[in-house]
Amino acid sequence: MNDAHLHLLVNHFPIIGTIFGLAILITGLILKNSSVKNTAYVLFIVAAIFGFLSMYTAEGAEEVVEDMPTIGHQIIHEHEELAEKFAIVLYATGAFALVSLLAAVKNHKLAKTLSFITLILALIGAFLSKGVGTSGGEIRHTEIRADSTQAVDSKSESTTSEKEE
């Protein structure tokens, strides 16, 4: 098992955990159910831990794939930049989720305010996760790159023009 494999094993959970955590937190806030909100907080904490593991394995994964055909440094750099922003928001969400969980368990007066701060951070995280996931997928899945449709269109145009001749 190489570093790229390790990165692939851990990198999906921060994205999925953030999205599911957000849905669960919204549900808990609507239902005013502490158990549901606490479940979301734990999910955000776990997502932050997996986010750390993803960042930790990223450099090794980059070393494995950077010189492969069809993979350029630019696409890896773009993914890396987005992942760093997402990680910061993810760590903040996990930290506020931990504080929110402790406040909820102790019935602290700031529990509701902390819930909404965690919600806002999770919304930002969910928004950023789309870019991180897409740019990561584009590294090895050339068919989802924005320029792949242009290449297909130009290829089909040249094939059509050759047939007309």
C-alpha positions in Angstrom: 0.0 0.0 0.0 1.5 3.3 -1.1 0.8 6.9 0.1 -1.7 7.5 -2.8 -3.7 4.5 -1.7 -3.7 5.7 1.9 -4.8 9.2 0.8 -7.7 7.6 -1.2 -8.7 5.6 1.9 -9.2 8.7 4.1 -10.0 11.6 1.8 -13.6 10.9 1.2 -14.8 11.0 4.8 -14.1 14.7 5.4 -16.3 15.6 2.5 -19.1 13.1 3.2 -18.9 13.7 7.0 -19.3 17.4 6.5 -22.3 17.1 4.2 -24.0 14.5 6.4 -23.1 16.4 9.5 -24.6 19.5 8.1 -27.9 17.7 7.2 -28.1 16.2 10.7 -27.3 19.5 12.4 -30.0 21.3 10.4 -32.5 18.5 11.3 -31.5 18.8 15.0 -31.9 22.5 15.0 -35.3 22.3 13.3 -36.5 19.5 15.7 -34.8 21.2 18.7 -33.4 17.8 19.5 -30.1 17.7 21.4 -29.3 14.1 20.6 -29.5 14.8 16.9 -27.4 17.9 17.2 -24.9 16.0 19.3 -24.7 13.3 16.6 -23.8 16.0 14.1 -21.1 17.5 16.4 -19.5 14.1 16.7 -19.6 13.6 13.0 -17.9 17.0 12.5 -15.2 16.1 15.0 -14.5 12.8 13.2 -14.6 14.6 9.8 -11.9 17.0 11.1 -9.7 14.1 12.2 -10.0 12.4 8.8 -9.3 15.8 7.3 -6.0 15.9 9.2 -5.2 12.4 7.9 -6.0 13.4 4.4 -3.7 16.4 4.6 -1.0 14.2 6.2 -1.1 11.7 3.4 -1.4 14.3 0.6 2.2 15.0 0.0 3.1 11.3 -0.4 0.1 10.8 -2.7 1.4 13.8 -4.8 4.8 12.2 -5.1 3.3 9.0 -6.4 1.1 10.6 -9.1 2.8 13.8 -10.2 4.9 12.4 -13.0 2.2 10.1 -14.4 1.0 10.8 -17.9 -2.1 13.2 -18.2 -1.4 14.5 -14.7 0.2 17.9 -14.5 1.5 19.9 -11.6 -1.2 22.6 -12.2 -4.1 20.3 -11.5 -2.5 19.0 -8.3 -1.6 22.5 -7.2 -5.2 23.6 -7.7 -6.5 20.6 -5.6 -3.9 21.3 -2.9 -4.9 25.0 -2.6 -8.6 24.1 -2.3 -7.8 21.3 0.2 -5.9 23.7 2.4 -8.8 26.1 2.6 -11.2 23.3 3.2 -9.0 21.9 6.0 -8.9 25.2 7.8 -12.7 25.4 7.8 -12.9 21.7 8.7 -10.6 22.1 11.7 -12.6 25.2 12.8 -15.9 23.3 12.4 -14.5 20.4 14.4 -13.3 22.7 17.2 -16.6 24.5 17.4 -18.4 21.2 17.2 -16.4 20.0 20.2 -17.2 23.2 22.2 -20.8 23.0 21.1 -21.0 19.4 22.3 -19.5 20.2 25.7 -21.9 23.2 26.0 -24.9 21.1 25.0 -24.0 18.4 27.5 -23.6 21.0 30.3 -26.7 22.9 29.2 -24.6 26.1 29.0 -26.4 29.3 27.9 -24.1 29.7 24.9 -25.1 26.2 23.5 -27.6 27.7 21.0 -25.2 30.4 19.8 -22.4 27.8 19.4 -24.8 25.6 17.4 -25.3 28.4 14.9 -21.6 29.2 14.6 -21.0 25.5 13.9 -23.8 25.5 11.4 -22.3 28.5 9.5 -18.8 26.9 9.5 -20.4 23.6 8.2 -22.2 25.5 5.4 -18.9 27.0 4.3 -17.2 23.6 4.6 -19.9 21.9 2.5 -19.5 24.6 -0.1 -15.7 24.2 -0.2 -15.9 20.4 -0.2 -17.5 20.4 -3.6 -14.4 22.0 -5.1 -12.0 19.8 -3.2 -13.8 16.6 -4.2 -14.1 17.7 -7.9 -10.5 18.8 -8.2 -9.2 15.7 -6.5 -11.3 13.5 -8.8 -10.0 15.4 -11.9 -6.4 14.3 -11.0 -7.0 10.7 -12.2 -10.4 11.0 -13.9 -9.7 13.0 -17.0 -13.2 12.5 -18.2 -14.6 14.9 -15.6 -12.2 17.7 -16.3 -13.7 20.8 -17.8 -11.3 20.7 -20.8 -12.3 17.0 -21.6 -15.5 18.1 -23.3 -13.6 20.6 -25.4 -11.2 17.9 -26.5 -14.1 15.6 -27.3 -15.9 18.4 -29.2 -12.7 19.3 -31.2 -12.1 15.6 -31.9 -15.6 15.1 -33.2 -15.4 18.2 -35.3 -12.2 17.0 -36.9 -13.7 13.6 -37.5 -16.8 15.2 -39.1 -14.7 17.4 -41.4 -12.6 14.4 -42.5 -15.7 12.5 -43.4 -17.0 15.5 -45.4 -13.8 15.6 -47.5 
